[in-house]
């Protein structure tokens, strides 16, 4: 495929998916009902107008809540993996609605893609792998704040995968091969660099390329890449369909329980929308508490925003969903990012966390 | 209901590629949904008749393209792209930035040029196929593709080296490298 075709594909990846059939059927039925109702209504209107002849009582204004959020609609960029589950759970449970917010999830292919979209205001909030924002900070894009935590990994939440019939058995076999991550210089790259180092290789011993999680199976199948870093639920689904095999013991131990996802916004957005942010955080925390008391909720919600079947969802591995960013854990992540050359300076966590 | 079940099965099987196409055409998630939604509502209204159509996917695509081109003509506003490339320094590995530039440039093409590019290069269809879908001649597809690529090169010179060169493009008959 041409570069143009490939890039168009990547742009198309941003399109979130909804079930349009149900909505089309509903619209169609409503129109049919309306047609019948219209005829009846015409009769009623004529009668009513004659009877009430100018008598009109205006209903009282509905009471306004003490101080509603500044924004009624919040657009959030999310990567469709298990990491984003609390946001979708809060949507499903109506927690955002209770706070007077309409939250619109927009699919992003990686945290890096959402950085410019947040800067221009196309997105209000965006999922981050933290690493991307450590690096953005170092590149001079300092106006970001980490406002919520989403996911802390558990062993198995991420995996490095290859073609089921591939001869690759260990990380060392990847020498000279093409390895995919969602975005270059993100936490995926950090993880792959560490895994390579563990196997006695360096970043330059492989060719790193960008492939979003949903397209990994196809890319491996076509031989475009030899291996890829995958997040759940893709690890489970692609294994289930026989499209990939997990490279055992590839990911170093200290990466298995990292805080892998949070939510970021620009500092300006945070300053201008304190009530919106607080309302969002309250609703999200409520979903995270629900998961903490009943982790199975995650299996219920994942099939609503990914292509995972319920049957497969039962096998998906996920970590925990802490509501607050953990400074100690972020420091550990930043230190790893620095040790593996993703960032050069120590990260300014105080500023990123808005302390 | 049988009618709904058949329709639902069709949408399940085809909505993803159709939505992606709609998104590339409109450049905006809500517009894309609106566009496909209007096509689907139209289709369910005629579902009993449509059963006799062989290739429903092509039918949906044609309807959508048709609607998109006339729709954009009716309310062609100075379309504002949703993201701007950062003016700060960026590393060449930032493929994201090139993508934003491409996206922005695409939004400035005419609806038909955009449709031709997306069908030719994203859906990888032949000129003949594209002509059928758009209800125009192969010659029109060729000239539209040529104008569209020339305009992209003019709008975003940094993309020029990465854009395809058409085989039978009179301006580039040498060194075609698609």
Interface residues (C-beta under 8 A of the other chain):
Chain A: X1 X2 X3 X4 X5 X7 X8 X9 X10 X11 X12 X13 X14 X15 X16 X17 X18 X19 X20 X21 X22 X23 X24 X25 X27 X28 X31 X106 X112 X113 X115 X116 X117 X119 X120 X122 X139 X140 X141 X183 X184 X185 X210
Chain B: X4 X7 X8 X11 X12 X15 X16 X19 X20 X21 X22 X23 X24 X29 X32 X33 X36 X37 X40 X41 X43 X44 X45 X82 X83 X84 X85 X86 X88 X89 X90 X91 X93 X94 X95 X96 X97 X98 X99 X100 X102 X103 X117 X118 X121 X122 X124 X162 X163 X164 X178
